[in-house]
Amino acid sequence: MSILALSGGGPDGAYGAGLLNGWTARGDRPEFSTVTGVSTGAIIALFAFLGPEYDQKLEEVYTQYRTDQLIETTFSSALTGGSAVTNTDGYRGLVAKYVDEDVMRRLRNTAKAGRTLLVGTTNLDAARPAIWNTTGIAATNHKDAERLVEDVILASSAIPGIFPPVLIPVVGASGAVYDEMHVDGGATQQVMLFSPGYQLGRVDSAVGTPVERTLYVVMNNKLKKPYRPVEPRLIPIASAAASSLLGGSGAGDIYKIFTIAQRDGIDLNVMAVPSDFSVESTEVFDPAYMKGLYQLGYEIGLKGENWSDLPPGFVAD
């Protein structure tokens, strides 16, 4: 059984996209029984889960779009009580373009086959992570299922304060309907597997059949940051701090996953953006930067190298 977990990272998701497509070209990319995605990883996860026939669309998403096609700066709205400094109608349109009737049908079929696509968001009202079984949502065949899958993917990458949060209607225990506010899954976890309290060994014992599991974790970020002086101005400082926060949080999540893998006998394989990738981005979604990162991921996926069975900085006896 092969499992794939994809992290957040914004435009650095181009690395994971290239990696998967290079893996396809190599010829030994497995069919994943479970795929999890957070933030930009949620978008990659959809295509990775559906299989290599979606590789072209995956490449298109991470190499063909510019910032002005996806987001619009709206500082005045934020200053007058709005929920974010950007308008993401273009991004929502992009998600809606790819989450179509055919994709929903395929998700329903994979649910019947016992495969699962999980997307992580952050429930801001409850200040906790939320995990959405999108294949299960599709399997309901509810009239609003397609919109909910779109909302979940959009919410998973909605950086708080930068992208507007996504309001998702839910039915409470009393039957009352209300809106939950969901934002970027990376606000609570950069990469996810399942709760540490869920013990696969006990599941195997209960059914009487041991299962061999291989987990691939793709970090769409650098876990080892190169030394780089930061300009003493607001935006560079904020950007560098956010990057450090994402890297540190991601490393912590990998250590948690490593512990789970050790306990449950899962074969762990971890990959991250190489620290020596030095191309600089000139905008939020810079096609030249993303194409360079995509190509790097493709070449590494084609070679099948760079996987590690240890978390960053960990030294085994």
SULUR-V903722 format. One record per residue. D_LAST is the distance of its C-alpha to the last C-alpha in Angstrom with 1 decimal. Layout:
d_last
D_LAST
D_LAST
This chain:
d_last
28.0
27.0
26.7
27.1
26.6
28.3
28.1
30.9
31.7
35.5
36.6
33.0
33.3
34.8
31.3
30.5
34.0
33.6
30.2
31.7
34.8
33.0
31.0
34.4
35.6
32.7
33.8
30.8
30.8
30.7
33.1
31.2
32.1
31.2
31.1
30.6
31.9
32.3
34.8
35.1
32.6
35.3
37.6
35.1
34.2
37.8
38.2
34.8
35.7
39.1
37.9
38.3
42.1
41.5
39.6
42.7
43.3
39.7
40.2
43.6
42.3
39.7
41.9
45.5
46.0
46.7
46.6
50.3
50.2
47.7
48.3
51.2
51.0
53.2
52.8
56.2
55.3
52.3
54.6
57.2
55.0
53.2
49.7
48.1
48.8
48.9
50.8
48.7
51.5
50.5
46.9
48.2
50.5
47.6
45.8
49.0
49.6
46.6
46.5
49.7
51.3
49.6
46.1
47.1
48.3
45.1
43.1
45.4
44.9
41.1
41.3
43.4
40.8
38.1
36.3
35.6
35.6
34.4
35.3
34.2
36.7
37.0
39.9
41.2
43.6
41.0
38.3
35.7
34.2
36.3
35.2
38.0
38.3
40.4
40.9
42.1
44.4
45.8
46.3
48.7
51.1
52.4
54.7
52.5
49.2
49.1
49.7
47.0
44.4
45.6
45.5
41.9
40.7
42.8
41.6
37.9
38.3
41.0
39.5
41.1
44.1
43.9
44.5
46.9
45.3
46.2
48.3
47.7
50.4
49.2
51.1
50.5
50.7
54.4
55.1
55.6
54.3
52.6
50.4
46.7
45.4
42.2
40.4
37.2
34.4
32.1
33.7
31.6
28.7
27.8
26.3
26.7
25.8
27.2
27.3
24.2
26.9
27.6
25.5
25.7
24.7
27.9
29.9
28.9
29.8
33.1
34.2
32.9
31.2
27.4
26.9
24.3
23.6
22.2
22.1
22.7
22.6
24.7
24.9
28.3
27.3
25.2
22.0
21.8
25.3
26.9
28.9
32.4
35.3
37.0
40.7
42.1
43.9
43.5
42.5
39.9
38.4
38.4
36.9
34.0
33.4
33.4
31.0
28.6
29.1
28.5
25.3
23.9
25.1
23.7
20.2
20.6
21.9
19.0
16.6
19.1
19.3
15.5
15.7
18.8
17.4
14.5
17.3
19.9
18.1
19.0
17.8
17.1
18.2
18.8
21.3
23.0
25.8
24.7
25.0
27.4
30.1
32.9
36.0
37.8
39.5
43.1
43.7
41.9
42.1
42.6
43.1
42.2
38.9
38.1
39.2
37.0
33.9
35.0
35.3
31.9
30.5
32.7
31.6
27.9
28.8
30.8
28.1
25.5
22.8
20.6
19.0
15.4
13.5
11.8
14.0
15.0
13.0
9.9
6.7
3.8
0.0
